[in-house]
C-alpha cells in the first residue's frame, strides 16, 4: 500500500495521504492532560497527597481538557485517541470523571494508559503498583488496557500500553498479527520510540533519554528513572516498527515528553509526538485519500 506524510502548517496538525481510503478520516489526538479530580472517597489522606504531589492548576487542566473534547464534538471527528497520563493517579474521582467524560463523546475513543495514570497516592512507582491498579482501566479499554484495536474505514488504529518502557510478548504478537493483516495502520502509545533526531530535544528538556528502547542511558540516571534495559520482546517490537515488513505502518502517535515533534523513521513511517494537553496541546491527524 502507499501513503504519504504531507507537510502540515503547525505541530497541531498531521496530514497523511492513504491509498484506497474512501473518504477522509479525522483523529483527534490528546495526551498528557494530567487531570486531578481526586476526591475524599478514599480518605482525606489520598486527597491531600494527590494535591501535594501534583503542582498543576486543577482548574486550568480541566478547562483545557473540556475545551479539547468540546472541539472534537463540534468538529465531528471520527475518533478521539488518548495516549496516557490523562489523570494523575488511579483514584475513584479521577477514573469516574474520565470515564464519564469519554463516554459522553459523540465519536468513539481509543485510550491507552501512561505511567501517571496508574499511580496511586502513597504507593511507590513500581510494577507491583501498576498490576494492582491496572484492572481499574478495564472500563476505558473494553477489558484490556494492554492493547486494543479500533478499525475505521479499513484503517487500523492500535493502542498499546508501553508506560513501563517495555512491551510484553503478548503485545508484540498482537501488533505483528495486526500488521500482517495489511490494513493501513496507526499506532498509539504513551512513550515515544527512540529516534535519533528526537534525542537532542528530549535530553534538553529532561536530561535523560526517556524514550522506549533508547540508547545512551547513564547507568546511575537510568536507575533513578527506574527504566530497565529493553527486554527481548521490547527490542523485537522496536525492530518490527523500524522494519515495517508489510509496508503499512503509517506512524506512531505518542506523548510523555510534553513537547511536539515529528520524526521520520523506518520505511516511510513518522512518529508524531504531541504537546501535553495541560499546556494546550493536541494534534488533529487527517487521513485523506491518496491523490
For each residue, the residues with C-beta under 8 A, 3 or more apart:
1: 18 19 20 182 184 247 248
2: 19 290
3: 16 17 18 19 184 250 268 290
4: 16 17 290
5: 14 15 16 250 251 264 268 270
6: 15 16 17
7: 15
8: 11 13 14 15
9: 13
10: 13
11: 8 260 261 262 274 275 283
12: 260 275 281 282 283 284
13: 8 9 10 283 284 286
14: 5 8 251 262 270 272 283 284 285 286
15: 5 6 7 8 286 288
16: 3 4 5 6 250 251 285 286 287 288
17: 3 4 6 288 289 290 291
18: 1 3 21 155 184 250 287 288 289 290
19: 1 2 3 184 290
20: 1 154 184 289 290
21: 18 24 25 153 154 155 184 287 288 289 290
22: 153 154 289
23: 153 289
24: 21 286 287 288 289
25: 21 78 79 152 153 155 286 287
26: 75 76 77 78 79 284 285 286 287
27: 77 78 79 80 81 157 186 253 284 285 286 287
28: 68 71 72 75 77 79 80 81 107 282 283 284 285
29: 81 82 83 188 253 272 274 282 283 284 285
30: 33 65 68 69 80 81 82 83 86 274 277 282
31: 82 83 84 85 114 190 254 255 256 274 276 277 281
32: 84 85 114 255 256 258 276 277 278 281
33: 30 61 64 65 68 82 85 86 87 276 277 278
34: 54 56 61 85 86 87 88 116 276 277 278
35: 58 61 62 65 86 87 88 94 97 98
36: 50 51 54 56 58 61 87 88 89 94
37: 58 62 87 91 93 94 96 97 98
38: 42 46 47 50 51 88 89 91 92 93 94 121
39: 47 91 92 93
40: 43 44 46 47
41: 92 93
42: 38 46 47 91 92 121
43: 40 46 47
44: 40 47 48
45: 48 49 121 122
46: 38 40 42 43 49 50 91 121 122
47: 38 39 40 42 43 44 50 51
48: 44 45 51 52
49: 45 46 52 53 121 122
50: 36 38 46 47 53 54 88 89 91 121
51: 36 38 47 48 54
52: 48 49
53: 49 50 88 89 121
54: 34 36 50 51 88
55:
56: 34 36 60 61 88 278
57: 60 61
58: 35 36 37 61 62
59: 62 63
60: 56 57 63 64 278
61: 33 34 35 36 56 57 58 64 65 277 278
62: 35 37 58 59 65 66
63: 59 60 66 67
64: 33 60 61 67 68 277 278 279 280
65: 30 33 35 61 62 68 69 101 277
66: 62 63 69 70 101
67: 63 64 70 71
68: 28 30 33 64 65 71 72 277 282
69: 30 65 66 72 73 80 101 105
70: 66 67 73 74
71: 28 67 68 74 75 282
72: 28 68 69 75 77 80 105 106 107
73: 69 70 76 105 106 107
74: 70 71
75: 26 28 71 72
76: 26 73 106 107
77: 26 27 28 72 80 107 284
78: 25 26 27 107 108 152 153
79: 25 26 27 28 107 108 109 110 150 152 157
80: 27 28 30 69 72 77 102 105 107 108 109 110
81: 27 28 29 30 109 110 111 157 159 188 253 285
82: 29 30 31 33 86 102 109 110 111 112
83: 29 30 31 112 114 159 188 189 190 253 254 255 274
84: 31 32 112 113 114 115 116 117 161 163 189 190 255 256
85: 31 32 33 34 88 114 115 116 117 190 255 256 276
86: 30 33 34 35 82 98 111 114 117 277
87: 33 34 35 36 37 90 91 94 95 97 98 116 117
88: 34 35 36 38 50 53 54 56 85 94 116 119
89: 36 38 50 53 94 116 117 119 120 121
90: 87 94 95 117 118 119 120 133 136 137
91: 37 38 39 42 46 50 87 94 95 120 121
92: 38 39 41 42 95 96
93: 37 38 39 41 96 97
94: 35 36 37 38 87 88 89 90 91 97 98
95: 87 90 91 92 98 99 136 137 139 140
96: 37 92 93 99 100
97: 35 37 87 93 94 100 101
98: 35 37 86 87 94 95 101 102 140
99: 95 96 102 103 139 140
100: 96 97 103 104
101: 65 66 69 97 98 104 105
102: 80 82 98 99 105 109 111 140
103: 99 100
104: 100 101
105: 69 72 73 80 101 102 108 109
106: 72 73 76
107: 28 72 73 76 77 78 79 80
108: 78 79 80 105 150 152
109: 79 80 81 82 102 105
110: 79 80 81 82 148 150 157 159 188
111: 81 82 86 102 137 140 141 159
112: 82 83 84 141 145 148 159 160 161 163 188 189 190
113: 84 117 118 134 137 145 161 163 190
114: 31 32 83 84 85 86 117 163 190 191 255 256
115: 84 85 118 119 125 163 164 190 191 256
116: 34 84 85 87 88 89 119
117: 84 85 86 87 89 90 113 114 137 163
118: 90 113 115 129 130 133 134 136 137 163
119: 88 89 90 115 116 123 125 129 133
120: 89 90 91 123 129 132 133
121: 38 42 45 46 49 50 53 89 91
122: 45 46 49
123: 119 120 126 129 132
124: 128 129
125: 115 119 129 226
126: 123 129 130 226
127: 130 131 164
128: 124 131 132
129: 118 119 120 123 124 125 126 132 133
130: 118 126 127 133 134 163 164
131: 127 128 134
132: 120 123 128 129
133: 90 118 119 120 129 130 136 137
134: 113 118 130 131 137 145
135: 138
136: 90 95 118 133 139
137: 90 95 111 113 117 118 133 134 140 141 145
138: 135 141 142 143 144 145
139: 95 99 136
140: 95 98 99 102 111 137 145
141: 111 112 137 138 144 145 148 159
142: 138 148
143: 138
144: 138 141 147 148
145: 112 113 134 137 138 140 141 161
146: 160 161 168 170 171
147: 144 158 159 160 161 170 171 174 175
148: 110 112 141 142 144 158 159
149: 156 157 158 159 174 178
150: 79 108 110 156 157 159
151: 154 155 156 157 183
152: 25 78 79 108 155 157
153: 21 22 23 25 78
154: 20 21 22 151 183 184
155: 18 21 25 151 152 183 184 185 186 287
156: 149 150 151 178 181 183 184 185 186
157: 27 79 81 110 149 150 151 152 185 186 188
158: 147 148 149 174 175 178 185 186 187 188
159: 81 83 110 111 112 141 147 148 149 150 188 189
160: 112 146 147 167 171 174 175 187 188 189
161: 84 112 113 145 146 147 171 189 190
162: 165 166 167 171 189 190 191 212
163: 84 112 113 114 115 117 118 130 190 191
164: 115 127 130
165: 162 191 212 227 228 230 234
166: 162 212 228 230 231 233 234
167: 160 162 171 172 212 231 233 234 237
168: 146 171 172 233
169: 172 173 233
170: 146 147 173 174
171: 146 147 160 161 162 167 168 174 175 233 237
172: 167 168 169 175 176 233 236 237 240
173: 169 170 176 177
174: 147 149 158 160 170 171 177 178
175: 147 158 160 171 172 178 179 187 237 240
176: 172 173 179 180 240
177: 173 174 180 181
178: 149 156 158 174 175 181 183 185
179: 175 176 182 185 240 244 245 246 248 249
180: 176 177 246
181: 156 177 178
182: 1 179 246 248
183: 151 154 155 156 178 248
184: 1 3 18 19 20 21 154 155 156 248 250 287
185: 155 156 157 158 178 179 248 249 250
186: 27 155 156 157 158 250 251 252 253 285
187: 158 160 175 241 249 251 252 253
188: 29 81 83 110 112 157 158 159 160 252 253 254
189: 83 84 112 159 160 161 162 192 193 212 252 253 254
190: 31 83 84 85 112 113 114 115 161 162 163 254 255 256
191: 114 115 162 163 165 210 211 212 254 256
192: 189 195 198 202 211 212 252 254 255 256 257 261 271 273
193: 189 211 212 213 238 241 252 254 265 271
194: 198 199 209 211 212 213 214 215 238
195: 192 198 199 211 263 265 271
196: 199
197: 200 263
198: 192 194 195 201 202 211 261 263 271 273
199: 194 195 196 202 203 209 211 214 216
200: 197 203 204
201: 198 204 205 257 259 261
202: 192 198 199 205 206 208 209 210 211 257
203: 199 200 206 207 208 209
204: 200 201
205: 201 202 257 258 259
206: 202 203 210 257
207: 203 221
208: 202 203 217 218 221 222 225
209: 194 199 202 203 214 215 216 217
210: 191 202 206 214 225 227 256 257
211: 191 192 193 194 195 198 199 202 214 257
212: 162 165 166 167 189 191 192 193 194 230 234 238
213: 193 194 230 234 235 238
214: 194 199 209 210 211 217
215: 194 209
216: 199 209
217: 208 209 214 221 222 227
218: 208 221 222
219: 222 223
220: 223 224
221: 207 208 217 218 224 225
222: 208 217 218 219 225 227
223: 219 220 226
224: 220 221
225: 208 210 221 222
226: 125 126 223
227: 165 210 217 222
228: 165 166 231
229:
230: 165 166 212 213 234 235 238
231: 166 167 228 234 235
232: 235 236
233: 166 167 168 169 171 172 236 237
234: 165 166 167 212 213 230 231 237 238
235: 213 230 231 232 238 239
236: 172 232 233 239 240
237: 167 171 172 175 233 234 240 241
238: 193 194 212 213 230 234 235 241 242
239: 235 236 242 243
240: 172 175 176 179 236 237 243 244 245
241: 187 193 237 238 244 249 252 265 266 269
242: 238 239 265 266
243: 239 240 266 267
244: 179 240 241 247 248 249 266 267 268 269
245: 179 240
246: 179 180 182 249
247: 1 244 267 268
248: 1 179 182 183 184 185 244
249: 179 185 187 241 244 246 266 267 269
250: 3 5 16 18 184 185 186 269 270
251: 5 14 16 186 187 269 270 271 272
252: 186 187 188 189 192 193 241 269 270 271 272
253: 27 29 81 83 186 187 188 189 271 272 274 283 285
254: 31 83 188 189 190 191 192 193 271 272 273 274
255: 31 32 83 84 85 114 190 192 258 273 274 276
256: 31 32 84 85 114 115 190 191 192 210 273
257: 192 201 202 205 206 210 211 261 273
258: 32 205 255 275 276 279 281
259: 201 205 273 275 276
260: 11 12 273 274 275 281 283
261: 11 192 198 201 257 271 272 273
262: 11 14 270 271 272 273
263: 195 197 198 270 271 273
264: 5 268 269 270
265: 193 195 241 242 269 270 271
266: 241 242 243 244 249 269
267: 243 244 247 249
268: 3 5 244 247 264
269: 241 244 249 250 251 252 264 265 266
270: 5 14 250 251 252 262 263 264 265
271: 192 193 195 198 251 252 253 254 261 262 263 265
272: 14 29 251 252 253 254 261 262 283 285
273: 192 198 254 255 256 257 259 260 261 262 263
274: 11 29 30 31 83 253 254 255 260 281 282 283
275: 11 12 258 259 260 279 280 281 282 283
276: 31 32 33 34 85 255 258 259 279 281
277: 30 31 32 33 34 61 64 65 68 86 280 281 282
278: 32 33 34 56 60 61 64
279: 64 258 275 276
280: 64 275 277
281: 12 31 32 258 260 274 275 276 277
282: 12 28 29 30 68 71 274 275 277
283: 11 12 13 14 28 29 253 260 272 274 275
284: 12 13 14 26 27 28 29 77
285: 14 16 26 27 28 29 81 186 253 272
286: 13 14 15 16 24 25 26 27
287: 16 18 21 24 25 26 27 155 184
288: 15 16 17 18 21 24
289: 17 18 20 21 22 23 24
290: 2 3 4 17 18 19 20 21
291: 17
